[in-house]
C-alpha cells in the first residue's frame, strides 16, 4: 500500500478489543515516533507507556473521554522535554510530527489509536498524579490497541479550498 493510502485510511479509534498488543508492536510505534523530524535534531519528545488498568482508571478521571482511556489496552503519554527544547514553536511542530508517525505506524500494524487532546485541560494535575519531573510537559495522551469498531470513510475539504492566494508582487 502507498503511504498516501495509509494516511487517507487512518482513523481515530475510540473502542478497543481487550487484547494487549505485543511489546514489539509498542516498540515499533515508538520507534516511528522517534524518527520524526525536529529542529537541530533535538528530538524533544519523551514517552511514558501505561498498561496498568488501575493507573488507566485514575488517568481517565482527568478527561471527559474516560471510556476511551479505560478501554484502551495501552496509553502512550507524549511529553516535551523542556530542558532539551530550544524553540517551543519548532518543538511543538516536531512533537506533532512524532505523534503522526506513531498514529500511522499503529495503523500500518492493524492497530487503532486515538490522539486525546481534551485531557490537556488538566495536564498540570495529570503530570502531578504521574509524578513527572517539571522538565516533562505533557503534549498528548494516545490510546492504542486493536480496534473494536467499524472504521468509517473519512472526508476532507477540497484541496483548492485550502489554498491561499497571495500577491505575486
C-alpha positions in Angstrom: 0.0 0.0 0.0 1.2 3.5 -0.7 1.8 6.0 2.1 -1.0 8.3 0.9 -3.4 5.3 1.2 -2.3 4.8 4.8 -2.7 8.5 5.6 -6.2 8.5 4.0 -7.4 5.3 5.7 -6.2 6.1 9.2 -9.0 7.0 11.7 -9.2 7.8 15.4 -10.3 4.6 17.1 -12.2 5.0 20.4 -13.2 1.4 21.2 -10.7 -1.4 21.6 -10.5 -5.1 22.0 -9.2 -6.5 25.3 -6.1 -8.0 23.6 -2.9 -6.1 24.7 -0.5 -5.5 21.7 2.8 -7.3 21.9 5.7 -5.4 23.3 7.3 -5.4 19.8 4.3 -3.6 18.4 4.6 -0.8 21.0 8.3 -0.6 20.4 7.6 -0.2 16.6 5.2 2.7 17.1 7.6 4.5 19.4 10.4 3.9 17.0 8.3 5.5 14.3 7.8 8.5 16.6 11.5 8.6 17.3 12.3 9.1 13.7 10.2 12.3 13.3 12.0 15.4 12.1 13.0 18.1 14.7 14.8 21.4 14.6 18.5 20.9 15.2 17.7 17.2 15.6 17.0 17.9 19.3 14.3 15.2 19.4 12.3 16.9 22.3 9.8 14.1 22.7 9.7 11.6 25.6 7.3 8.7 26.0 5.6 7.1 29.0 3.8 3.8 28.3 1.0 2.8 30.6 -0.8 -0.6 30.6 -1.9 -1.0 34.2 -5.7 -0.9 34.5 -5.7 0.9 37.8 -3.4 3.7 36.5 -5.5 4.0 33.4 -8.7 4.2 35.5 -7.0 7.0 37.6 -5.9 8.8 34.4 -9.4 8.6 32.9 -10.6 10.9 35.7 -8.7 13.8 34.1 -10.9 13.8 30.9 -14.5 13.6 29.8 -13.3 10.9 27.4 -12.7 8.4 30.2 -14.3 5.5 28.3 -11.6 5.7 25.6 -8.8 5.7 28.1 -10.3 2.8 30.1 -11.0 0.7 27.1 -7.5 1.1 25.5 -5.1 -1.6 26.4 -2.2 0.9 26.2 -1.7 4.6 26.7 1.3 6.4 25.3 1.8 9.8 27.0 3.9 12.0 24.8 5.8 14.8 26.7 8.2 17.5 25.6 11.5 17.6 27.4 11.6 21.3 28.3 15.2 21.1 29.2 16.0 19.8 25.7 13.9 22.4 24.0 15.5 25.2 22.0 12.5 26.8 20.3 9.0 26.0 21.7 7.2 26.6 18.4 9.5 24.3 16.4 9.5 21.7 19.1 5.6 21.7 19.2 5.6 21.1 15.5 8.2 18.3 15.8 6.1 16.6 18.5 3.1 16.8 16.2 5.1 15.0 13.6 6.2 12.4 16.1 2.6 11.8 17.1 1.5 11.5 13.5 4.3 8.9 12.9 3.1 6.9 15.8 -0.5 7.0 14.6 0.5 6.0 11.1 2.7 3.1 12.3 -0.1 1.9 14.6 -2.4 1.9 11.6 0.1 0.0 9.4 0.3 -2.7 12.2 -3.6 -3.1 12.0 -3.9 -1.3 15.4 -6.0 1.7 16.2 -5.1 4.8 18.1 -6.8 8.0 19.3 -5.0 11.3 19.9 -6.6 12.7 23.0 -6.3 16.4 23.3 -9.0 17.4 25.7 -7.1 15.8 28.6 -4.5 18.6 28.2 -7.0 20.9 30.1 -5.9 19.0 33.2 -2.2 18.4 32.2 -0.9 20.0 35.3 -2.9 17.8 37.6 -2.2 14.7 35.4 1.5 15.5 35.5 1.4 15.7 39.3 -0.5 12.4 39.5 2.1 10.7 37.2 4.9 12.2 39.3 6.6 13.7 36.2 9.6 15.9 36.7 9.0 19.6 35.9 11.1 19.2 32.8 8.5 17.0 31.1 5.4 18.8 29.8 2.5 16.6 28.7 1.7 17.2 25.0 -0.7 14.3 24.3 -2.2 11.1 25.5 -2.6 8.4 22.9 -4.9 5.5 23.4 -3.6 2.5 21.5 -4.9 -1.1 20.8 -6.7 -3.3 18.4 -9.9 -1.6 17.1 -13.3 -2.9 18.2 -15.2 -0.6 15.9 -16.1 -0.4 12.2 -13.9 2.3 10.6 -15.8 4.9 8.6 -14.7 6.6 5.4 -13.0 10.0 6.1 -13.8 13.3 4.5 -11.7 16.4 4.0 -12.2 19.8 2.5 -11.3 20.0 -1.2 -7.6 20.9 -1.6 -8.5 24.0 -3.6 -10.4 25.4 -0.6 -7.3 25.1 1.5 -5.0 27.0 -0.9 -4.1 30.6 -0.1 -3.7 33.1 -2.9 -1.0 35.6 -2.3 0.0 38.7 -4.2 2.7 38.0 -6.7 4.4 41.3 -6.2 
